[in-house]
Amino acid sequence: MEQNGIFISYDKRRELANAIQRVVSVQEGGLSYVLKEYMNEILHFPEYLYPLLPKKIQVPLSESYVLSDRIREFRCGRTYKLCTESEIGILYSHSNKIADAVAEYDNVKASAIREMPSFDWVKLIDDVIKLKYGELKYRRYGLLYAFEGFRFNLEYIPYERLDYVALSEITYESKNEKREIQKIEYHYDYTRSFPIVYINTIDKNGSGGRTIGVYSPETSVNRGNVREVSLELYPMADKLIEILRDMENGLDIYKIELEKRLNRLKDITAMYKFKKITAQFKK
């Protein structure tokens, strides 16, 4: 195939598309697949602990929150249920105080609650992961807080910036600013159930930059899908394939760390599911 005077190898384009797809697809055993299961387990974690305390027993956690059969917000003399994400945040930040109160009635639940901070992926790998062509690190937003709103964000920064050479711009190369790939970002949000990869470029003169968003082929989003991006970035396929494979190796390191904690979460929830089933048989 020839486009804009450039001969395009079908095999090379497919190789680039596969390298991109391995990063953005929700494939079984991949990071996004593990993240999906991990976040699902975390979001259902509190319900296995109910009731936290016996009826009519309350323990103040702060001026705004109180512990009873579940964690509740306290306002103007009344208590209100929390959304799951908020409840998990309180369970995390007050884990020791909550566990101390719960331990008087259920040591097993208390032990599970004390483990809550260890499940926070923000603290999984504090150091930068050094790879062959670049480094991978968790991107934090603002103040550090538990689970960061159930968004998982990584940045891959090449040791040497790559000249950005896009198929659509080759004809106008002499007229446009030269650009470089500055970093590649991996975003996963549990509300979407699929990752997005952003390829961030910067003008060599430092005047600004642009971003390409690559969406999973499983989505209905039309812009920036794998097929389009693999064609657009074909002129830099060889180097980009190396970079994406390098990034994938870094993602696997996070996947391994998450799997350890996911297995522990599943052990805890399986125990409570078993207790719930056996309790039904006793009725």
Secondary structure as GFF3:
##gff-version 3
##sequence-region A 1 283
A	DSSP	beta_strand	2	3	.	.	.	ID=ss1
A	DSSP	beta_strand	6	7	.	.	.	ID=ss2
A	DSSP	alpha_helix	10	24	.	.	.	ID=ss3
A	DSSP	alpha_helix	31	44	.	.	.	ID=ss4
A	DSSP	three_ten_helix	46	48	.	.	.	ID=ss5
A	DSSP	beta_strand	59	60	.	.	.	ID=ss6
A	DSSP	beta_strand	65	67	.	.	.	ID=ss7
A	DSSP	beta_strand	71	75	.	.	.	ID=ss8
A	DSSP	beta_strand	78	81	.	.	.	ID=ss9
A	DSSP	alpha_helix	84	93	.	.	.	ID=ss10
A	DSSP	alpha_helix	95	103	.	.	.	ID=ss11
A	DSSP	alpha_helix	107	114	.	.	.	ID=ss12
A	DSSP	three_ten_helix	116	119	.	.	.	ID=ss13
A	DSSP	three_ten_helix	121	123	.	.	.	ID=ss14
A	DSSP	beta_strand	129	130	.	.	.	ID=ss15
A	DSSP	beta_strand	134	138	.	.	.	ID=ss16
A	DSSP	three_ten_helix	146	150	.	.	.	ID=ss17
A	DSSP	beta_strand	151	158	.	.	.	ID=ss18
A	DSSP	beta_strand	162	164	.	.	.	ID=ss19
A	DSSP	three_ten_helix	167	172	.	.	.	ID=ss20
A	DSSP	beta_strand	179	189	.	.	.	ID=ss21
A	DSSP	beta_strand	195	203	.	.	.	ID=ss22
A	DSSP	beta_strand	209	215	.	.	.	ID=ss23
A	DSSP	alpha_helix	226	232	.	.	.	ID=ss24
A	DSSP	three_ten_helix	234	236	.	.	.	ID=ss25
A	DSSP	alpha_helix	237	282	.	.	.	ID=ss26
###
